[in-house]
Amino acid sequence: MNIRSRVIALILALLTSNFAITSAQADNPPRKILTGWIPYYSKTGLSSSVVNADLIQDVSPFWYSLIGESKIVDQYAIGNPSVPINVPIATMQSMNFNIIPTITDGTGKGVLAGLLAKPTSRANIISSILTLINQYNYQGIDLDFENFAFVDGNTTWATTAPLWSQFVIELSTALHAQNKLLSLTTPVSFDPATGKKGYYVYSWPTIGQYIDRLRIMTYDYSVATPGPIGPITWTEDAVKYAVSQIPASKIYVGIPGYGRDWITKVDGTCPSDVASIIKVGAKAATFVLRDAANLASSYNATPSYVDKYGETTFNYQKTYVGNTAAGLATQCTASRTVWYQDSKGYGVRAALVAKYHLGGVAEWTLGMEDESAAMAIRNLAKSIAPDVVVATLADDIENTPLGGVINLSATFKLPDTTPLTGLPVRIESKNSASDWHAIYSATTGIDGSIKVSAKFGENTSLRVASDGSWQRLASQSASKDFKIARLLSWSAPSSVKTGASYQITGVLQPKGVGVTINLLIDGVIAASATSDIDGKFILPLQINKTGIHSIKLSIDSDSRFSATESKIFGVVAR
C-alpha cells in the first residue's frame, strides 16, 4: 500500500472511530513521530519511553532551570539524590534517542527579558547552555522560556520579541557550529489576519529558519473554567499558522498526558479541612490520563467524546463528610466536570502529523498516557510509515587499468521488488584523499534503474544513495571497491650478451615520484628502481645465463592504486 492509500485509510478510520490497521500495515516499522518530556520527578516517563522506543524521535529530560545568565540549576540531582544522573542518561543513550533536555526560565518577572537585552548576558547564557550540552554529550537543547509571555505581560511583548529573536539566532549559530539541535517549546500563535489572540512574542516568522524543532503547547486552553484542554480546531489553527511560517518537518503538535477536574456546584456545608478548596472557582484538580477511566468508573460516570473539541468529558458528584470548625458534623456534595483527551483525542491530533507532514507530536509528559492512547499514536505512525528503499549497485568489472571504462548500473526498489520510477538518486565516491561525496546525479527510469559509464584516476569506493522524504526513507547501497592499476610504458632490448649490462627505461601513468618498480627475470626480482617527478625510471638489466628468458615489471599496491604487472617480454641471452 503506498503512502497516499495509507493516509486515505487513516482518514476513514478517524471518521469511523476505528484505528484498526491492515495486516500489511502491521508489519511496517512505524514512523518515529513521538517526542516529549520526562520530568525529574517522573516515575514512569523513562520506562514508557523504552516500551515505545520504536515511536520515539527525541526525549527531553525536564531537568534544568535557568536562574541567572551563568547559572543553570540541575533539578534532577536535587530530586534524585540516590540515582546518579548518568543512569537515566545511559538508558536513553542505549535506546539511541536524541536527548534534548529542556531548560525552563527560573528567573523572576522581567529578569530574562532584561538579560536578553544585553549582548554580554546573551553570550553568557549561550556559554552556559553549551557547557551543559557538552558535559553530557546531549544532542541539543530545548528552551521552554515562559515568563516573558505569561508573567511579564503582553504590554512588554513588542520590546521583548526582537530581543528574543536575536538570542535565538545567536544560540542557533553556536549550537549548529557544534552540530547540535535547537528546539523551542512555545505557547500557541495564530495568523494575525484571523484576529485570534496568540503569543506573538515568540516571533515564529523570524526564528523559523534558525531552529530545528518547534513544539507547540496546544493544551491549557481551559484552566480557570471548565472546558476542553485543547480543542482540535484551536489546535489545528495554530498548526496551520506554524506551517505557513516554518517548514512543517520542524513542527510538533503538543498533546497533554493529563486531564482536569473542575468544581461547578457545591451543595451543603463542607468540612473545615476541605472548605477552602471545595468551592466553585477553585483551581481545577489535575490527573494523569491513565487514571481517567478509573475516575469515571469510581463514580459511575459515563464519559462522552465531543467531536467538536476532539476531547472526552463526564460529570460526577463527590460528597465530603467531616466536621465544621466548631466541631459539628457536616457534609457537602460537589458537582464536578472532567475534560481530557483519550485514545480518540490522541488519534485526531496525531492525524495532523499526516495531514500537514509535521515532525510529530510532543507529549507532556511521557508516561502519563494509558495503553489505548499510546496505541492510537502507534496505529497512526504505522499508517504513515515511510517506505523502505532498497538500493543496489552493480558493475561489470572491479579491476581495471587507468583510463579504463567502468560500466555502472544501480536499482532502487521497494522491498517487494516494485521499481521506484522517477526517484532522484546519486552516485557517491570516496578515495584516499576524500570522504564520501556525490559525483553524479540522475533520476531512475521506469525500471527503477540508472546506468552510467565512468573512468577513475585511482582506487575508488562507490555507492548509490537517495534522500529521504515524507514518503520514503533515505537509502544507501553497500559500497563497492574499484581497483585502478597504473599504466607502465617501457622498452627493453630483445637480445643481450650474457653478463653484459643494459638498461630498461620507462614511465608511469599517472606521474608520481618515489614509486618502486620491480624487474622480474624468470619470476624472480632481479632489480628495483624508483620513479622521478615525471614518472620516469631506469632499471638495470643483466642476464648471466644463455637462453630465452622472460622479464616483466611490477609495482606493489598502495592506498591509491592496485598492484600492477606488465605483460611478459621475452629476451634472448647469447
N, C-alpha and C positions, 0 to 999 in steps of 0.2 A: 504494500500500500504506500503510495507516495505521500509527501507532506501535505499537499492540498486535500487529499482524501481524508487524511487523519484529522485535519482541522475541521472539516465538514462533519465527520463523525463525532468530534468533540462537541460541536455546537448542538447537534441533535441530542447528545447525551445531556447537555445542560437543559435543554428545553423539556426533556422528559424526566429530569431529576435523576438521571441514571448515569453513573460513571463507569459502567462496565466497559471493558475493552475486549477486542477480539483476541482470539488465540494467537494470531500472527503478531499482534502488537505486544502480547505478553512477553515475548522473547526479546523485544527491543531493549537495549540499555536506555534508561531514562535520560532526558536532558537534565543537566545539572542546573536547576533553577532556584534552589533553596539557599538563602543566606539568613543570617540572624545573629542575635546577641546571646551571649552566655554570661550573665551577671556573676560577680564574685560570690554572691550568696546563694546561687542556684545549686540545687541538689540533683537536678535531672537534665540540665542543659547539655552537658558533655555526653552523658550516656545516650540521650536521644539523638545527638549528632552522629555518634558512632553507628547506631542502628540504621540511620538514614544516610549513611556516608555516600551512597551512590547518587543521592539527590543534591548533595551539598557542594556548593562552589566556594563560598567563603564562610568563615566563622569570625565573629567579633567578640572576643572577651571584653566584657563590660567591666573593666578593672581600674581605669585610670581617671584622674581628675586634675585639671589644670587649676592651681591655686595662686600662681604668680608667673611672671614672664620666664622665670628659670626654675620653676618648681612644679613637678608633676607627681601627685600622690599615688602610690600603689595601694589601692583599696583591697586587692586580693591578698596581699601579705598581711594586712591588718585583720581581714575577716577569716583567714585560713592559716593561722599560725602553725598548725600541726601538719599541713600538707604543702611542701615546698612548691614554688611556682613552676619549677621545671617539670613536675609530674604531669599536670594537665597539658603543658606545652608539648611534652614528649608524646602524649596520647594524640593530640591534634596533628602533630607532625607525622606520626605513624600512619594516619589516615590520608596524608597528602592534601590536607586542607590548606587553602590560603588563610593564614592567620593575620587578620587585620583588626587589631584591638581598637576599641573606642575610647576617646578622651572626651570627657564632659567638661563644662565650664563650672568650676567650683569657686569662682570669684563672686564678689558682691555686685550690687546694682551699679551699672555704668563702668565697672572696672575694666572688663575685657575690651569694651569699645574704646576706652582711653588708651589701652595698650596697643590696640590696632592702629591708633592714630600716630604712633611713633615708630619710625623705621628701625631704631635700635631695639625697641621692645619686640617688634615683629621678628627681627633676626634672632633674638634670644629665645622666643617661643619655638621658632623653627629649629634652632640648635638643640633645644631640649627634646623635641619630638624625634629628631634624627638620632640622638643619643639613646633614647628608649628603643627605637626600632632596631638599631644595630646591636644593642645589648643582648636582645633575644632573637635576633635574626628574623623578625617579623617581615611579612611580605608587603606591609604598608601600614597606613593609619586611617582611622575613621574619626571624623570630628562631629560631635553632637553638641554644638555650642548653642544653647537656647536662651541664655539670659538676656542677650541684647534684643531678642524677639519678644519674650514674654515678660521679663522683669523691667527692662528699661522703658518700655512703652513705645507705641508706634510713632510718637512725635519725634523720636530720635532716629528713625529708620533712614530718612533721607541723608543724614550725615553719616551714619554707620555703614550704609550699603557700599559706597565706593571704597571705604577702608577695608571692609571685609573682602571685597573683590581683590584688592591689591594683595592682601595677605594670602588668599588662596592661590593667586598667580605665583607669588614668591615661594610658597610652600610646595606647590606643584613642581616648579623648576628644580628645587632642591631634591625632592623625592625622585623625580624621573631621572635625574642625573645619577642616581644610585639604583635605577631600575626598580623602584618601589611604587606602590599604588596609593592614590589618594581617593578616599571615599568620604562623602558628606552625607550626613543624616539631617534632614530639614523638615519642618512642617510643610503643609501644602501651600501651593501658589496657583494662581489661575490667570488666564488670559485677561489682561486689563480691559479688553474690549467688552467682556461679559459683565463687568461691573461687580464681580464677586470678590469678596474680601480674601486676600491671600497674604502670605508673609513675604512681600516683595523684597524685604531687607536682605534676603539670601541671594538675590541677583542671578537667578538661573541663566538669563540670556548672556550675561557677561562671563560667568565662571564655567559654563558648559564645556568649552573646548579644552579646559585645563584639568578637569577631574576625570577619574576613571569609574567612579560609582556615584550615583545619586539615589539614596534610599529615602523614599517619601513617607512621612509619618501620616499615612492615611487612616488614622484612628484618633480617638479622643474628640470626635465630633460633638458628642453629648457628654457633658461632665456634670454640670450643675443641675440639670433637669433630665428626667427620664427620656431616653431615645436611643437610636442606633449608635453603635460605636464608630462606625464609618460607613455611611450609606454608599451603596455601589455607584450611584450616579455622581455623587460628590467625589468619590474616589476616581472614577473614570475621567471626570473633568480635569482633575489635577494631572492625571497621566497624559491626557490629550495636550495640555499646555506644555508639559515637560518634553514630550517627543517633538513638539514644534520648535524647541529651543536647543535640545541636546540629543545626540544620537541615541536611538531607542535602546541599543545594547547596553548603554550605561545606566539605564533606569530600572529601579527595583521598587515594586509596589509594596507598601507596608501592610502586614496582616497582624492583628492582635491575638495573642495567645490567652487572652483574658476576657471576662465579661464584667458587667456592672449591675448592681442591685440597689435600686432606689426605694426610699420610703415615700409613698404617695398619700397615705392617710393613717392617722392614729386614733383609735377608739379606746377610751378609758384613761386611767392614770397610770403612768409607767412607774415601775420601781425606781428608787433613788439611784441604784447603781447603773441604770441604763437611761435614765431620763434625759441626760444631756445629749445622747446620741440617737435615741429612738424618737425622732421628730421629723415632721415634714421639712424639707430643705436641708436636712443633714447630708454630709458628704456620702456619696454612694459607696457601698461596700464593693470591693473588687475580689473576684475569684478566678482561678485558673480554669481554662477551657475544659480540661479533662474532668473537672468536678461538676460541670453544668448538668449532666444527666442525673447524677445523684441528688443534686439540689432539687431538681424538678420532682423526682420520684419521692423524695422525703416529704414533700408537701402535697403529693397527689396532683401536681400541676401538669398541664398538657402543653408542651412547647409548640409554638406555631411559627412557621417560616413565612416571612413577609417579603414577597417578591420585589416590592417597590424599593426596599432597602437592602435586599440581599442578606438579611440577618434573621435571627430567631429570637423570639420573646415569649415570656409567660408571666403570669401573675400568681401570687400566693399570699397567704396570710400567716403571720407568726405571732404567737402570744407569749408575752413576757410576764412572769409571775414573781412576786417578791414583796418587799415592804417599802413604805414611804419613809422619808427622813424621820418621821415621828414614830416609826416602828409599826405602823398599821399595815395589815395585809392589803395588797393591791395587785392589779394586773391591767395590762393593756394589750391591744391587738393591732399590729401594724400591717397595713396593706402594702405589698411590695411589688415592684415591677423589675423584671430582669431582661437585659439585652446582651446578646453575644453572637459570634459567628461560628456556626457549627460546620460540619463537613461540607454542606451545600454552600455555605457562605465562603468557605475557603476555596471551593471549586470555582465559583464565579469570579473570584478575584484572581486566582491563578490563570483563569481563561484570558484575562487581559494580557498575560505574557504572550499567549499565542496570537491574540488579535493585533497587538502592536509590536510584536517581535522584541519584547523587553528582555533585559538581562535576567530578570527573575522576580522572586518575592523575597521580602525581608520580614522575618517573624520576631516580634517582641513578645516573649522571648522563646528561644528554642527550648523544647522540653515541656512547655505548658500545654501543647496540643494533645488531643486524645487520638486514639488509633485511627478512627474514621477520618478525622481531619487530615492526618498525615497521609492516609490512603488517597484522599481526594487530590492532594498535590502530586502524589506518585502517579496516579492514573493520568493526570494532565501531562506530567513530564514524560510519560511513556508515549502518549498520543502525539507529542511534538518532538519526539526523539529525532535528532538529525541522522540522516542515512550515513552508514559506514561506506567509505570509498576504498576499493582495493586497487592499488596502483602497482603495476608490474613493468619492469624494464627488461627488454630482451635485446640481443645483439647477434651479429653473425661471426664475431671474432673477438677474442680477448687479448691477443698479442699481435702487434702489427709494427712494421718499421716506421720510422719517422716519415711523415708525409703520406702515410697510407690512409685510405678512407675507411672509416668505421660506419657501418650502417646500423642505425639505432631505430628501434621501434618500442613503443610503450602503449599499454592499455589501461583504461580506467573503467572499472565496472562496480556494480553493486555486488554484495556477497552472493546473490542468486545468479550471478553472471550477466545480468542485464547491463548492456553497454551504456555509458554516460555520454550522450551526444552534446556537442557544443559547450563542453566544460573547459574553461581557461586553465591551462596547465603550464608547467615549465620544466626544463632540464637544468639540474644544478650540478656544478663541478667543484672539485677540490683537488689541489695538488700540494706539493711540498712547500709552496710559497703562499698559499691562500687557504682560507676556510671555505665552507660551502657558500656558493653564490650562484645566481641564475645566469645562464649563458644563452638560453633560448626559450622563447615563449610561443605558445601555439594554442589552438582550440581543437579539441577532439572531433573526429569525424563521426559519421553515422554509426560506425562500429566501435566507437569509444577509443579510437587509437590515434596516435601520431607517428609519423615516420620522418627521419631526418638523417642525412649523412654528414659526418664531421671529420675533421683532422685535428690532431693534438700534437703539441710540441714536446711533451714529456709525459711520464706516468700520470694518469688521471683517474680519479674516482668519480663516478657518475651516479645520479639518482634522478627520479622524476617525482614531482610533487604537485599538489593542488591546494589552494587556500580553502579554509573553512568558510562556511556561510550559515545562514539560518537553517537551510535545508540539509546541508551536508557537513560532516566533519572534515577537517583537513586530512590530506593523505600524503603518504611518502613511501616510495618503494624501498626495498632493500638496495643498498649500494653495490655497484659492480666496479671492480678494479680493472683498468685497461693499461696494459704494459706496452710502453713505447720503446723501441730499440734505436740506438744511434746508428747512423749510416757511416760505413767505412769505405773510403776510396783509397786504393793503394796500388803500387806497382812493385814487381819483383822480377829478377831475372829468371828465365825459364830453364837456363842451363848454367851450371857453375863448375869451377875446378875444385876438386876435393882439397880441402884445407885452406882455400883462398877466402879473403874477406870481401863481403859485398854489403850493400845497403838495401833495405826496403823503405820506401818513402810513402807517406800517405797523409790524409787529412780527415778529420772528424766533422760530422754534421749532427747537431749544431756545434759551432765552435765552442771550445771550452779548454781552459788551461789546467794542467795538472792531472788530466785523465790518464790512467795507466793502461797501456796497450801491451798485450802479451803476444809473443810469437811462439807458436807451437810447431815443432818439427816431428812428424810421425806421432802426434798426440802428446808430446812432452814439451813443457815450457822450456824454450832454449834462450830466450832473451825478453826483456821488457824495456819500455820507454814511456815517457810522459809527453803529453801534448803541450804545445806552446799556446800563446794567447790567440793565435789564429787557428787553433785546432790541428796544426801540423805536427808530424812526428817522424823520427828516423829510427829504424830498428837495424841492428847489425845481423847479418846472415852469414853463417859459416857452417858448411857441411863437411864432415870428415870421413864419410863412408860413401863409396861409389854406389850408384844405383838410382832408382827413381824414388823420390821422397815426397810425401805430402806435407804441405805447410798451410797454416791458416792463422788468422788473427782473432783475438778475443778480448773483450772488455767485461769486467765484473759488473754486476748490478750495483746501483746506489739508489739514493732516495728519489732521484729524478728519472732514471732510466733503468730498463731491464738489462740483463746480460746480453751482450752482442757477440756473435760469432760470424766470421766471414765464410764464404764458400771455400772449399778446399782447392788448393792450387798445386799442380804437380811440377816438381823441379828435378831435372836430371843432373846428377853429380857424376863427373867423369874423372 
